[in-house]
Amino acid sequence: MRYEEKFIYNLLKSYLNKNEDMDFFYKFRTSLNYERLIKKCFAHGLEGIAYYEFNRLGILNLIDRRIAEKLKWGSRNTLMVNMLLLSEFKNIVELLRKNNIEPVPVKGIVFVKKLYENLSLRSMADIDLILREKDYKYAIEILKSAGYRESDFLQARKWERENFRIALTKPDLIPLTVELHKKFSHPGRFGLSADDALDNLGSAEIDEMQFRTLNPDYTFLFLINHMGMHYFNLKLIWVVDAVKFLLEFTPDWSKILDYVEQYRLRTSLYMLIKLISPYLNIEEKLGDVKLIGNLKKLYLKIFYSEKHPTFFRFPWMPLRLSQIFCVLPLIDDWKNRGEFFKNYIKIRMQDYQ
């Protein structure tokens, strides 16, 4: 792990734990390549948090002015983009509600308002909305009539072919992307219908508008699946999302374990737990729920005697092993990396017994 990665790791611990100690900065100060540090912050969506922490701890005055200005620009850009996305989000909701469709926002659009101190801290690239299956095609038609078009992004085209979500863009807005979900993931891997999650909703207020939201169990399940799907492009801001979510909410861990077993999300949950563990005392958070012991049983037992039903259509074994090499750089030391590698292989092999 390079000095820049170690510094970011310590910076996130400082932010999440609200530490006032600057020892980590003085420890790495002379070894840092600040240009590389800034690039990594932007690549992981952390420019807002980095500027916030540098300012809170007084580090901005101790670094090169040019570097400080780049962080300041990144923070302001995040703020402006988020304000634009929130404005368009409210327009989309009003448009769909006029046509008797109630969208449920998920992930960034909810987190940025409910979990973070201000709009400049959590960068957003799109608006994620979950819809009932009966409303899905009609909602697409409504948004297309309002100026949206299907994204040219190749991965988005694949999602559309697999008929579980669609990405729509509005070229005159930066461009702006809206993702409509009718399932949590594509049917080859997970395929939980959004209808199941929408039968038991919570509520939230975003800029004086009332919205229905996923309950904590399904929100955390969505996070597990999201990080599992995007392992090839993992961003540390998603790790921060998960930690801040668990500091604020408590999902029903017995249900989470049931979902994980039922939908074959063991490796994704293991990856998420491993990534958030340096920043959060999971056992303390869980209290009487012995999640760690249950996870070990979940990992080290063979739950399935049958072949994976989609093994020949989607050869997940070789494909998903690449998850290892995407996650390892985000784990804090070689001992933990070795443990992750060993247990990950065990879990993957169990799926194909």
N, C-alpha and C positions, 0 to 999 in steps of 0.2 A: 504494500500500500504506500503510495507516494505521500510526501509531506502535505500536498494540497488535499488529498483525500482524508488524511488523518485530521487535518485542520477542520474540514467540513464536518466530519464526524463529531468533533468536539464542539463546534459551533452549534450544531443541531441539539446536542445535549444541553448546552447553555441556554438555548432558546426554549426548549421544551420544559426544562426544570427551573427556568427563570433565575439562573445563577448570576451572581455579580462578580465572580472570580475571573480575572483576565489572564491567569497563569498560562493557559493553553496558547494564548496569542504570543506571549513573550517566549514561550518554548519553541514555537515554530517560526517566529518573525523573520529571522535571518535566513531561514532555509526555504522559504516559500518563493515559488515563481508566481507572482501575482497575476500575470496574464493568463496562465494556465488555471489558476484558481477561479478567476472571473468566468472563463469559458466553461468550467465544470459547473459553476453555480447556475449559469444560464441554461446549460444542457439539462440540468436536473430540476429546472423550475424554481430555483432557490434564490434568485436575485433579490426578491422582495424581503425574504427572511434575512439574507446576508446583510442588506442595507440596514434593516431594522435593528439587528443585533450589533452591527458595527457602530451604529448611532447610539444605541442604548448603553453600550459598554465604553463609549468614548474612543473606539478604535479608529474611526474616520479621520481623526486629527493626527494619527500616528502613521498613516500610510500615504503613498504618493497621491497627490491631488487628482491626477488623471485617472487612477484606479477608482478613487472615491466617486468621481463624476460618472464613470461608467456604471457603477452600482446604483447611483442616484437616478440615472437615466432609466435603468432597468426597472427600478421600483416605480417610477412615474409611468413608464410604459405599461406595466402590469395594471396599475390603477386605472389608466384610461381605457385599456382593452376590457377590463372587468366591468367598468361602468357602461361601456357600449353593449357588452353581452347581457348584462342585467336589464338594460333598457329594451333590447330586442327580445329577451326572454319574456318580459311582461307583455310585449306586443303579441308574441306568439300565443301566450296563454289566453289573452283576451280573444284573439281570433278563433282559437279552438273551442273556447267556452261558448262563443256565439253559435257554434255548430254542435253544441251538446257533447263535446269531448273534454274530459278532464285529464290533462297530462299530469304526470307525477315526476317532478324534478329529482335528479339523483346525482350524487357525487359532487363535482366542483361547484355547481351553481348553488347547492345547499351549503356545502362546507364553507365556502368563502364568506358567507354571511353568518353562519351559526358557530363555527369553530375558531375562526381567526379574528385577531384584534382589529384589523382594518382591511380594506379592499386591495391594498398594495402588496399584501403578503403572499397570497396564493394565486399563482398564474393559472389562467384557464385557456384552453385551446378551442373549446366547443361547448355546446349546451346539450346535456343528456336528458332525454325525457322518456319515461316508460309509459306505454299505452296498453290498454286492453286489446286483445287480438281482433275483436270485432271493429275497433276504431282505427286500426293501423293503416289500412289502405286509404280510408277516407281522409285521415289526417295528412297523408302524403299528398293527396290531390289538393287539399286546402292550401298547404304550404307552397306547392308548385304554382298555384294560381296567384299566390302573394309574391312571386318573384324568385322563389328558391328553385334550384335544379339539382339533379343527382350529381354527387361528387365524382370527379375523374380519378380519384385516388384508387390505386389498384386493390388495396386491401378492402376498401369500402365496397368495391364491385364484388369482391368475394363474399362479403357479408350479405350483400343483396341477393346473390345467387343462392346462398344457403338459407335465405328467407327468414332471418331472425332479427336483423336491424338494417337501417339504411342511413346513409350520411347525405344530408342536403346542404348545399352551399348557397350563399347569397353574394355574388361576386362584387357588388357595389359596397359591401361592408367588409373590408380588410383582407381576405374574404372571411365571412362568418360561416361556421359549420354548426348544423343541428343534427344530432344523432337521435333517431327514433328507435326505441327498442320494444319488441314484442316478446322477446325471450331474453334471459340473462346471458345466454351464450349460444353458439351454434349447436344444432341438434346432434352432431357427431360426437360432442364431448359432454355436454351438460344438458342443455335443452329445457331447463325449467321455464315453464310458461310464465310470463309476467302476470297473467290472471291470478295465479296462485299467490303471488306476493301482494297483489292489489286488493285482496279480500280482507286484509287486516292492516289498515293504514293508520299512521299518526298524522299530526298536523303541524304546520309551521307558518310563521309570518315572515315574508321577505318584502321589505320596503312597503309596509302597510297593506300588502296583499296576502290573503290567506291561501295556503296550499296544502294539499294532502301530500304526505311523505311516507316513504317506506319505514316500517318499524325497525328498531335497532338490530333485530335478528337478520332481516333480509338486507339491511344496509351493509352489515358486516359480511354477509354472504356475497353480496355484490362486489365488495372490496376484494375478497379472497379470489373470486373468479376473475375480476378485472386484472389483478396483478399476475394471476396465472396465465391469462391469455396474452398479456403484453410483456412476458418475461424477456423477450428479445430487445425491448426498449424500456427497461425499468427506469423510473424516475424516483429520486429520493423524496420528492414532494408527496408522492403517494404513500411513502412510509410515514412521513409526518402526518398525513391525513389519518392513517390508521391509528397512530399513537394518540393524536388529539381526540379522535372519535372515542377510543377506549377510555380516555381520561374523563370524557363527558358522559358517556353512555355505558350501560352494562347489558350486553346481549345475553340471551339464555344459552349458556354454554352447552348444556345437554342437547338442545336443539341444534346448535351449530355442529356438534360432533355427529349427530344423526344425519344432517345434511351432507356433511363431508363424506361420510361413509356411503350414503345413498347415491350421491352424484360424482363419486370418484374424484374428490378434490383434495385428497390427502397431501399430495406433493405441493399443491398451491398453498394450503394452510401451513404446512411445514415451512415453506419458503417465507411466508408472511411473518410467522412467529419468529423465525430466525432473524429476519431483518428488523423487527421492532424491538427485540429483546434487549439490545444495548441501551435503549431509551426509556424502557418501561419495565417496572417490576411486575411481571404478569401474574405470578403467584399471589402477590400482595393484592393485586387488583381483583383476583378471583375469589379471595376469601376462602370459604369452605369448599368451593368447587375445585376438585383435584384435576384440573385440565391437563397439567403436565404429565401426570401418571396415565391419564386416559389417552393422551396423545401417543405415549410410548406404546401402549397396548395397540392403538390404532395403527401405528407404523410397523410394529414388529410381528403382527399376526397376519395371516393370509385370510382375507375376508372373502375372496372370490375363487371358486373352483372352476368357473366357466371362463371361456375366452372372452376378451373384451369384445362386445358385440360389433364394434365398428373398426376392429383392428386392421382388417384388410382394406377398408375404404380410407381410413386415416391412420397411417403407421405412426402412432404417437410415440412409440418407444424410442426410435432413433431421433425423431424430431424433438421430443420434449427433453431428451438428454442435453440438448444445447442450452436448456434452461440453466444448467449448472454453470456454464462458462459465462453467462450473462449476470448471474447472481453473485458469484464468488468475489468479484471486485468490490461489491458493496458490503461485504462482511468484514468486520473490523480487524481480525488477525488470522494467522495461518492455522492455529489450533482449531478455531471455530470453522474455518473454511474446510479443514480436513473432516471434521465431524459432520458438517453439512453434506459434503461429497459422499461419505460413507453411508449415511442414513438415507440420502436421496436415492442412491442406487438400490438399496434394500426395498424402499417403497415402490420404485418403478418396477422392479422385478416381481414384486408381489402381484401387481396388476395383471401380469401376463403368465402367471402360474397356470 
